[in-house]
């Protein structure tokens, strides 16, 4: 009898950690493990805003999969997932297809523009390494053009960021570090380069309490970030955002949308029932009605039975999905009962640049300023250590001096 084949789709936080956990929980003779990913590297999604701003090199955020997952233990396939044929236990890839006995779908997110006119065509997205490199290069190009083109406008230097959630605010925090460097490099008055955050809701950073939000807003404003809160974006044009009932145009040379994400479109194409682009999974992380398909990370809504709402779709959650998923695959293989996912909230920290941040950790303790920035680096480095041990931490870890 052949070994069961476990196929993991996607090498994001959930996919990488699930693959690693499976290799720890199952001996080579117990199962064949296959990891499918579009690229031969994994990247730190929570570092993409730094790549986009240009405050870290893209290679720091990128980890070669084979450096962490041994090709001798796991079959690595670098190809793009097109569709899951659930009835056939088969995955269709761009260049081949693969059968499975157990399937883990952890394909991550795509940007959700919520149907805002022109956003898809005219804005940059914080979505992947290549896209964020493009943002970094485009921002610098605008400064170089302003310096050398006599017809350049002041508004060409403006950077518009749509969305006041986690990614948007962390991005403007990094831009507040980067823009003064670019102004110095190209001998441009810092006051001419505007960073503008536009948010339709009455507040930014809804996951934090009002005191921390107030601190974050004040700190960023002192470093030149402007906020347009309660300003609904009705359209994105080549010139910038059109906002509000009076259709005001906010002009900018760089327009970035960070206002929302949704699950990978492969889910819809494969016939899964979706709620706001994601699958509401069972407590053991299996897709409803499927005995051998698990859905994790940004592709899944995992419900908190205590309040009937989904757990936050964060990197922290995705990493925790991995342990439950690996345990449950082994349980299903041997006819044992599965376990329910339990989220252990270790806190939430947001960076506001290199030496600033806000956070709520462990028992609800609030942090702001340098302590929060230090804690953010601890969180980032912890993931590297869990994934690849001290070797990966020493190679990719953040050890920035204050």
C-alpha positions as CSV (number, residue, x, y, z in Angstrom):
1,X,0.0,0.0,0.0
2,X,1.4,3.4,-1.0
3,X,2.0,6.2,1.5
4,X,-0.7,8.9,1.8
5,X,0.2,12.1,0.0
6,X,-0.2,15.4,1.8
7,X,-0.2,18.4,-0.5
8,X,0.2,21.9,0.9
9,X,-0.7,24.8,-1.4
10,X,1.1,28.1,-0.7
11,X,4.3,28.9,1.2
12,X,3.1,31.8,3.3
13,X,3.1,31.8,7.1
14,X,0.5,29.0,7.4
15,X,1.8,26.9,4.6
16,X,5.5,27.0,5.7
17,X,4.8,26.3,9.3
18,X,2.3,23.5,8.5
19,X,4.9,21.9,6.3
20,X,7.5,22.2,9.0
21,X,5.1,20.7,11.6
22,X,4.2,17.8,9.4
23,X,7.8,16.9,9.0
24,X,8.2,16.9,12.7
25,X,5.0,14.9,13.5
26,X,5.2,12.3,10.7
27,X,8.1,10.0,9.8
28,X,9.2,9.8,6.1
29,X,7.6,6.3,5.9
30,X,4.2,7.6,7.2
31,X,3.4,10.1,4.5
32,X,4.7,11.9,1.4
33,X,4.6,15.6,1.8
34,X,4.5,18.0,-1.1
35,X,4.7,21.8,-0.9
36,X,3.5,23.8,-3.9
37,X,4.3,27.5,-4.3
38,X,4.5,30.0,-7.2
39,X,8.0,31.1,-6.3
40,X,11.0,29.3,-4.9
41,X,11.0,31.7,-2.0
42,X,8.8,32.5,1.0
43,X,8.5,36.2,2.0
44,X,7.6,38.0,5.2
45,X,4.2,39.5,4.3
46,X,4.3,41.6,7.4
47,X,7.6,43.2,6.2
48,X,6.3,44.2,2.7
49,X,5.5,47.8,3.7
50,X,9.2,48.2,4.6
51,X,10.2,46.9,1.2
52,X,7.7,49.3,-0.5
53,X,9.0,52.3,1.5
54,X,12.6,51.3,0.8
55,X,13.6,51.0,4.4
56,X,14.8,47.4,4.1
57,X,16.2,45.5,1.1
58,X,13.8,43.1,-0.5
59,X,16.2,40.3,0.0
60,X,15.9,40.6,3.8
61,X,12.2,39.9,3.5
62,X,12.7,36.9,1.2
63,X,13.6,33.4,2.4
64,X,14.5,30.6,0.0
65,X,12.2,27.7,0.7
66,X,14.9,25.1,0.3
67,X,16.9,26.8,3.1
68,X,14.2,26.0,5.6
69,X,12.3,23.0,4.1
70,X,14.6,20.1,3.1
71,X,14.0,18.9,-0.5
72,X,15.1,15.5,0.7
73,X,12.1,15.4,3.1
74,X,9.5,17.4,1.2
75,X,8.9,17.5,-2.5
76,X,9.0,21.1,-3.6
77,X,7.0,22.1,-6.7
78,X,7.3,25.7,-8.0
79,X,4.2,26.3,-10.0
80,X,1.0,28.3,-9.9
81,X,-2.2,26.8,-8.6
82,X,-5.1,27.1,-11.0
83,X,-7.9,25.0,-9.4
84,X,-8.7,22.3,-6.9
85,X,-10.8,19.4,-8.3
86,X,-12.3,18.3,-5.0
87,X,-14.3,15.4,-6.5
88,X,-11.1,14.0,-8.1
89,X,-8.6,14.8,-5.2
90,X,-6.6,16.6,-7.7
91,X,-4.9,20.1,-8.0
92,X,-4.5,21.7,-11.4
93,X,-1.3,23.7,-11.7
94,X,-0.2,26.0,-14.6
95,X,2.2,23.4,-15.9
96,X,1.1,20.1,-14.4
97,X,-1.4,18.5,-12.0
98,X,-1.0,16.7,-8.7
99,X,-3.2,14.2,-6.8
100,X,-3.6,14.3,-3.1
101,X,-5.0,12.3,-0.2
102,X,-4.9,15.3,2.2
103,X,-4.9,18.9,1.0
104,X,-3.9,22.1,2.9
105,X,-5.0,25.3,1.1
106,X,-3.0,28.2,2.4
107,X,-2.7,30.4,-0.7
108,X,-2.8,33.7,1.1
109,X,-4.6,36.9,0.1
110,X,-5.2,39.2,-2.9
111,X,-6.0,42.9,-2.6
112,X,-9.6,43.8,-2.3
113,X,-10.5,47.2,-3.9
114,X,-14.2,46.9,-2.8
115,X,-15.2,48.0,-6.3
116,X,-13.7,51.5,-6.0
117,X,-13.6,52.9,-9.6
118,X,-10.1,53.1,-11.0
119,X,-8.3,51.5,-8.0
120,X,-7.3,48.4,-9.9
121,X,-5.9,50.3,-12.8
122,X,-4.2,53.3,-11.0
123,X,-3.0,52.3,-7.6
124,X,-0.1,50.2,-6.3
125,X,-0.8,47.4,-3.9
126,X,1.1,46.0,-1.0
127,X,0.8,42.4,-2.2
128,X,4.1,40.7,-3.0
129,X,7.8,41.3,-3.2
130,X,7.9,42.3,-6.9
131,X,5.0,44.8,-6.5
132,X,6.6,46.4,-3.4
133,X,10.0,46.8,-5.2
134,X,8.1,48.6,-7.9
135,X,6.6,50.9,-5.4
136,X,10.0,51.7,-3.9
137,X,11.5,52.4,-7.3
138,X,8.5,54.5,-8.4
139,X,8.7,56.7,-5.3
140,X,12.4,57.4,-5.9
141,X,11.8,58.0,-9.6
142,X,9.3,60.8,-8.6
143,X,12.0,62.5,-6.5
144,X,14.6,62.2,-9.3
145,X,12.1,63.5,-11.9
146,X,11.2,66.4,-9.6
147,X,14.9,67.3,-9.3
148,X,15.7,67.1,-13.0
149,X,12.5,67.9,-14.8
150,X,11.7,71.7,-14.9
151,X,8.0,70.8,-15.7
152,X,7.6,68.6,-12.6
153,X,4.8,69.6,-10.2
154,X,5.0,69.7,-6.4
155,X,2.2,67.2,-6.3
156,X,4.4,64.6,-8.1
157,X,6.2,64.2,-4.7
158,X,3.0,63.5,-2.8
159,X,2.5,59.9,-1.6
160,X,-1.1,58.9,-1.1
161,X,-1.9,55.9,1.0
162,X,-5.5,54.6,1.0
163,X,-6.5,52.8,4.2
164,X,-5.8,53.5,7.8
165,X,-5.6,49.9,9.0
166,X,-2.5,48.0,10.0
167,X,-0.7,47.9,6.7
168,X,-1.5,51.5,5.8
169,X,-0.3,53.0,9.1
170,X,2.8,50.9,9.2
171,X,3.6,52.0,5.6
172,X,3.3,55.7,6.4
173,X,5.5,55.1,9.4
174,X,8.2,53.8,7.2
175,X,7.6,56.5,4.6
176,X,8.1,59.1,7.4
177,X,11.6,57.6,7.8
178,X,12.4,57.3,4.0
179,X,11.1,60.6,2.6
180,X,13.5,62.8,4.5
181,X,16.4,60.6,3.2
182,X,15.1,61.0,-0.4
183,X,14.7,64.8,0.2
184,X,18.3,65.0,1.3
185,X,19.6,62.8,-1.5
186,X,17.9,64.9,-4.2
187,X,18.2,68.3,-2.4
188,X,14.5,68.9,-2.1
189,X,12.7,70.8,0.7
190,X,11.2,68.2,3.0
191,X,8.0,70.4,3.3
192,X,7.3,69.8,-0.4
193,X,7.0,66.0,-0.1
194,X,3.7,65.2,1.5
195,X,2.6,61.8,2.9
196,X,-1.2,61.6,3.1
197,X,-3.2,58.8,4.6
198,X,-6.9,58.6,3.6
199,X,-9.4,56.6,5.7
200,X,-13.1,56.4,5.3
201,X,-13.8,55.3,8.8
202,X,-13.9,57.8,11.7
203,X,-10.6,56.4,13.1
204,X,-7.4,54.7,12.1
205,X,-6.1,51.4,13.5
206,X,-9.5,50.0,14.8
207,X,-7.8,47.1,16.6
208,X,-6.2,49.4,19.2
209,X,-7.7,51.5,22.0
210,X,-8.2,55.2,21.6
211,X,-5.2,56.2,23.7
212,X,-2.8,54.2,21.5
213,X,-4.5,55.4,18.3
214,X,-4.1,59.0,19.6
215,X,-0.4,58.4,20.3
216,X,0.2,56.9,16.8
217,X,-1.6,59.7,15.0
218,X,0.2,62.4,16.9
219,X,3.6,60.7,16.5
220,X,3.1,60.4,12.7
221,X,1.8,63.9,12.3
222,X,4.9,65.3,14.1
223,X,7.0,63.5,11.4
224,X,5.0,65.0,8.5
225,X,2.2,62.5,7.9
226,X,-1.2,64.1,7.1
227,X,-4.5,62.3,7.8
228,X,-7.8,62.6,6.0
229,X,-10.0,60.6,8.3
230,X,-13.7,60.1,7.5
231,X,-12.9,60.7,3.8
232,X,-14.5,58.1,1.6
233,X,-12.6,57.4,-1.6
234,X,-15.1,57.4,-4.5
235,X,-12.6,57.0,-7.3
236,X,-8.9,56.6,-8.0
237,X,-7.6,58.3,-11.1
238,X,-4.1,58.7,-12.6
239,X,-3.9,62.0,-10.7
240,X,-4.9,60.7,-7.2
241,X,-7.9,60.0,-5.1
242,X,-11.3,61.6,-5.5
243,X,-12.8,61.8,-2.0
244,X,-16.0,62.9,-0.2
245,X,-19.4,64.2,-1.4
246,X,-17.8,67.2,-3.0
247,X,-15.5,65.1,-5.2
248,X,-12.3,66.7,-4.0
249,X,-9.2,65.5,-5.9
250,X,-6.1,64.9,-3.8
251,X,-3.3,64.8,-6.3
252,X,-0.2,62.6,-5.9
253,X,2.6,61.1,-8.0
254,X,2.4,57.9,-6.0
255,X,-0.9,56.2,-5.0
256,X,-1.0,53.1,-2.8
257,X,-4.1,51.1,-1.8
258,X,-3.9,49.2,1.5
259,X,-7.6,49.2,2.3
260,X,-8.4,45.5,2.3
261,X,-7.6,41.9,1.3
262,X,-9.6,38.8,0.5
263,X,-8.9,35.1,0.0
264,X,-7.2,33.8,-3.1
265,X,-9.5,33.5,-6.1
266,X,-8.6,29.8,-6.5
267,X,-11.2,29.2,-3.7
268,X,-14.0,30.5,-5.8
269,X,-12.9,28.8,-9.0
270,X,-12.7,25.5,-7.0
271,X,-16.3,25.7,-5.9
272,X,-15.9,26.5,-2.2
273,X,-18.7,28.4,-0.5
274,X,-17.3,31.8,0.3
275,X,-18.2,34.6,2.8
276,X,-16.4,37.9,1.8
277,X,-13.9,35.9,-0.2
278,X,-13.0,33.3,2.4
279,X,-14.2,29.9,3.5
280,X,-15.7,29.6,7.0
281,X,-14.0,26.5,8.1
282,X,-15.0,24.0,10.8
283,X,-13.5,24.2,14.3
284,X,-10.8,21.6,13.2
285,X,-9.9,23.8,10.2
286,X,-11.5,21.5,7.6
287,X,-13.6,22.9,4.8
288,X,-17.3,22.2,5.4
289,X,-18.3,18.9,4.0
290,X,-14.7,17.9,3.2
291,X,-13.0,15.2,5.2
292,X,-9.5,15.7,3.7
293,X,-9.3,19.4,2.9
294,X,-7.9,22.0,5.4
295,X,-8.0,25.7,4.7
296,X,-5.7,28.1,6.7
297,X,-4.5,31.6,6.9
298,X,-6.0,34.4,4.8
299,X,-8.1,31.9,2.9
300,X,-10.1,31.0,6.1
301,X,-12.5,32.4,8.5
302,X,-12.0,30.6,11.8
303,X,-14.8,31.3,14.2
304,X,-14.5,32.2,17.8
305,X,-17.4,30.3,19.5
306,X,-17.3,32.6,22.5
307,X,-18.5,35.7,20.5
308,X,-19.5,34.2,17.2
309,X,-17.0,36.3,15.3
310,X,-13.9,35.2,13.3
311,X,-10.5,35.3,14.9
312,X,-8.4,38.1,13.4
313,X,-6.7,37.0,10.2
314,X,-3.2,37.8,11.3
315,X,0.2,36.2,10.8
316,X,0.0,35.2,14.4
317,X,-3.2,33.3,13.7
318,X,-1.9,31.7,10.5
319,X,1.2,30.4,12.4
320,X,-1.0,28.9,15.1
321,X,-3.3,27.2,12.5
322,X,-0.2,25.2,11.5
323,X,0.1,23.2,14.7
324,X,-3.7,22.3,14.8
325,X,-3.7,21.4,11.1
326,X,-0.7,19.1,11.3
327,X,-2.1,17.4,14.4
328,X,-5.5,16.9,12.7
329,X,-4.0,15.5,9.5
330,X,-2.2,12.9,11.5
331,X,-5.4,12.2,13.6
332,X,-7.5,11.7,10.4
333,X,-4.8,9.4,8.9
334,X,-5.1,7.1,11.9
335,X,-8.8,7.4,12.5
336,X,-8.4,9.5,15.7
337,X,-10.6,12.4,16.7
338,X,-9.5,15.9,15.6
339,X,-9.0,18.9,17.8
340,X,-10.5,22.3,17.6
341,X,-8.4,25.3,16.9
342,X,-7.8,27.5,19.9
343,X,-6.3,31.0,19.3
344,X,-3.7,32.1,21.9
345,X,-3.6,35.8,21.7
346,X,0.0,37.0,22.3
347,X,-0.8,40.6,21.7
348,X,-0.7,43.0,18.7
349,X,2.1,45.4,17.9
350,X,2.3,47.9,15.0
351,X,5.4,49.7,14.0
352,X,5.4,53.4,13.3
353,X,8.9,53.5,11.8
354,X,12.2,52.2,13.0
355,X,12.1,53.4,16.6
356,X,8.4,54.0,17.2
357,X,5.3,51.8,17.6
358,X,2.3,50.9,19.6
359,X,1.1,47.6,21.0
360,X,-1.0,45.6,23.4
361,X,0.7,42.5,24.7
362,X,-0.1,39.4,26.8
363,X,-2.4,40.5,29.7
364,X,-3.5,43.7,27.9
365,X,-0.4,45.8,28.7
366,X,-0.1,48.8,26.4
367,X,3.2,49.8,24.9
368,X,4.1,52.9,22.9
369,X,7.3,54.4,21.5
370,X,10.7,52.6,21.6
371,X,9.4,49.7,23.9
372,X,6.7,48.9,21.3
373,X,9.3,49.2,18.4
374,X,11.6,46.8,20.3
375,X,8.7,44.4,20.9
376,X,7.8,44.5,17.1
377,X,11.3,43.3,16.3
378,X,11.0,40.5,18.9
379,X,7.8,39.3,17.2
380,X,9.4,39.4,13.8
381,X,12.6,37.6,15.0
382,X,10.6,35.0,16.9
383,X,8.9,33.8,13.7
384,X,12.3,33.5,12.0
385,X,13.5,31.4,14.9
386,X,10.5,29.2,14.9
387,X,10.7,28.6,11.2
388,X,14.4,28.2,10.7
389,X,16.1,28.2,14.1
390,X,19.1,30.3,15.0
391,X,20.7,30.1,11.6
392,X,17.7,31.8,9.9
393,X,17.4,34.3,12.7
394,X,21.1,35.3,12.4
395,X,20.8,35.6,8.6
396,X,17.5,37.5,8.4
397,X,16.8,38.9,11.8
398,X,16.2,42.5,12.6
399,X,18.9,43.9,14.9
400,X,18.5,47.6,14.2
401,X,20.1,49.9,16.8
402,X,17.9,52.6,18.3
